[in-house]
Amino acid sequence: MQTQQMKLLITWKYVIAFLFLTILCGTSHEFVHHFSGAAICGCFGYKTFNSFTLCDSCHENPYRLWATVAGPAFTYLLMWIGMYQLKMSGNKNKQLGFALIFANFPINRIFFALIDSNDEQYIARHLFGHSQWAFWITNLIIWLCTVPPLYYAYQSIANKRKLFWFIGFFVLPFVFVLFFGLFLEQYLLLQQKILASTVVGIPLLILLVEIICLAGYFLMKKYIYSPVLKDDNLP
């Protein structure tokens, strides 16, 4: 099957829609942690924008580690759905597939695993201790999960200086979410205690942000769904 390329047209409306999607992907990762933990433990823990904790009574539950597994598994699933949309010729959602790969900021999964600080390495340490072979096997698994979607995303770019476009989408969403998360969680939630009361272990501030981003995305998503396609055989 030929790779059908597309020309990326970045407007301010596209950027806003993409940022809404990026926040939703990040919050969904934590929601999956949170609700899978509740399903496993039978009680709700506590989640913020960047982290989650299980309820106190779950510490002896032998299945609690699956709550940690669920977050990255969901993120990789979204990336591979994006890759599938890119690969299927004639799919009107190719532009969404491209956005979905980078809105889950694969750089986050790759980089933090290399400094031994993410869900995947936590799982490896829990199962195998501080083992170098487990550390590198975990990194290998992450590369196997992230490189194929990134490869197809790169191949799909028809713009000139495609490496420049690829690096921009690879790095900038993570930078945005990093600073957005620090502002939302560290400043507004933890320092200022704004809307810090919880519902099923979720601060009201996080729920408010989720509602705003869902509404914003559904209002703006058409600016992601409108691809400009370019066949490989065209000059």
N, C-alpha and C positions, 0 to 999 in steps of 0.2 A: 504494500500500500504506500502510495506517495505521500510525502509530508506536504500538507497544504498550508502555505504560509499566510500570515495576515500582517497588515500594516497597522501598527499601534498608533492611534490618534489620541493623544493625551490632552484633554481639555480640563478646565477647572471642575466641571460637572463630573467628568470621569474620576478625577482625583478624589472628590468628596464621596462618590459612591464606593470607590475602592477602599477608602479609609473606613467607612462604615463597615464594609465587609471584613476588613482586617480586624477591627475591634470585635466584631461578632465571632470571628474564628477564634480569637484569643480567649474571649469569655466562654465560648462553647467548650473549649478544652478544659477549663476549670469546672464548668457545670457538669461535664461528664465525670470528672474526678468526684465531685461532690455527690451527685445522685447515685453513681455506682457504689460509692462508699456507704451511702445510706441504705441502699438495697442489700449490701453485704452485711452490714453491721446491725441493721434494724433500728438505727437512730441517726439523726443528722449531726454532722460535725460543723465546721465553720469554714467558709471560703471568703477570700478577697479577690481582687482582680488578678493577682499573680500567684496565689498559693491556696492550698486547702489543708485542713487537718480533720482527722476522723474523730468521732465522739470518743469520750474517755473509756467507755465500756468495750471498745473495739480492739484494744491493744493486744488482747490474747486471742483474737479471732484468726485462725490459720489462713483465712482467705483474704485478709485485709489488703495484701499486696496487689490484688487484682484491681483495686481502686486506683492505684498508681499506674498500672499498666493501661487502664482504660483511656486516660487522657491522650498520651502519644499515639495509641492505636487509632483513636478517632481522628487525630490530626493527619496521620499518614493516609487514612482512608479518604479524607477530603482531598489530599494532594493527588492520590491515584484516580479519584473521580475526575479531577481536573485534567489529568493526563489522558484519561479515556476520552474525554470530550475533545481534546486536541487531536487525538489520533483518528477519530471517526470523521471521515470526509463527508462534507455536506451538513454537518451538525451546526445549527444556527447558534449554538452556545459556545463556540470555540473561544470567544473572547472571555466568557465567564470561566471556562476551564483554565485559561491562562491566568486570570486574576486569582482563581481559587488556589492555584499552586503557590503563588507568592503571598497571598493573604494569610497563609498559615506559616509564614516566615520560616522556611526551612533552615535559614542561617542560624536560627535560635537552637534548633535541634542539633545541628552539626557543631557549632562553636562551643556551646556549653558542655556538650559531651566531651569535647577535647580538653576542657579544663576540669573535668570530673564533677560537674555540677548541673545535673538535670534529672528528670524522672528516670530515664533509661539507666544512667549510672547508679542512681539510688537503688534501683532494682538489682543491678549486678552486684553491688556491694552487699545488699541484704542476703543474696543467695550465695555469693562466693567470697565475701570479705574483700579486703584490699588486694585484689589479685591483678597483676599486670595483664595476664592473658585474658581475663574477663573484661578488663577495661578496653582492650583493643578489639576483642570480638564484638563488644557492644558498639564500639564506633563503626566497625565493619557493617553490622546490621543496620545501623542508622544510615550509612552511605548507600546501602542496597535499597533502603526505603525512600531516600530522597533524591539520589542521582538520576534514576530514570525519569521522574516527572520534570526535573530541572533540564535534563537533556532534551526532551521533547519541547519544553517551553522555549529553550534557546533555538532549536531548529525551526520553530514556528514563526520566529520574528523575521519579517520582510524588510524592516527599516534598515537604512544604511547605519553603519556603526552599531551593529546588532549586539556586540559585546558590551558597549556602553549602556544600551537599553537593558540588557540582561543584568548587569551589575547594579544598575539603579533599582530595578525591581527586587533584586536579591537582598540588598542592604537597607534601602530607605524604609520599607514597611516595618522592619525590626527596630530601627532607630525611632520611628514615630511611636510604636507601641511601647518601647522601653521608657521613653520620657512621659508618655501619656499615663502609663501604669504607675510610674513613680509619683506623678502629680496626683492621680486619683487615689492611690492607695496610701502612700507615705504622708502626703500633705493633707488632703481633704478628709480621708477616712481615719487614719491612725493619729495624726497630730491634731487636726481641727475637730474630729469626731462628728463630722457632718453626716447626718442620716446614718448613724452607726448602729441603730437598732436593727435587729435581725428578724427575718421571717424564714423559717426552716433553715436557720444557720447562714442565711445570706443577708448581708447588710442592705438596707433600703437604698443606699447610694448606688450599689452595684446593680440592683434591680432597675433603678431609674435610668442608669446609663444603658442598660440592656434594652429597655423599652424605647428610649430615644434612638438608639442605633438601629433597632429593628424597623421603626417607623421611617427613619431617614433612608435606610437601605431600600425599602420597598417603594419609596417615593422616587429614588434616584437610580434604581437598578437598570432602567432602560438604557442608561448611558454606558453601562458595561455590556449589555446584551446586543449591541449593534456593531458587529465585526465588519471590517473591510478586508475581504479575502483576496489573496493573490496566489494563483496556482504556480507550482514550481516550473511549469513549462512556458509560462509567459515571460517575455523579456524583462 
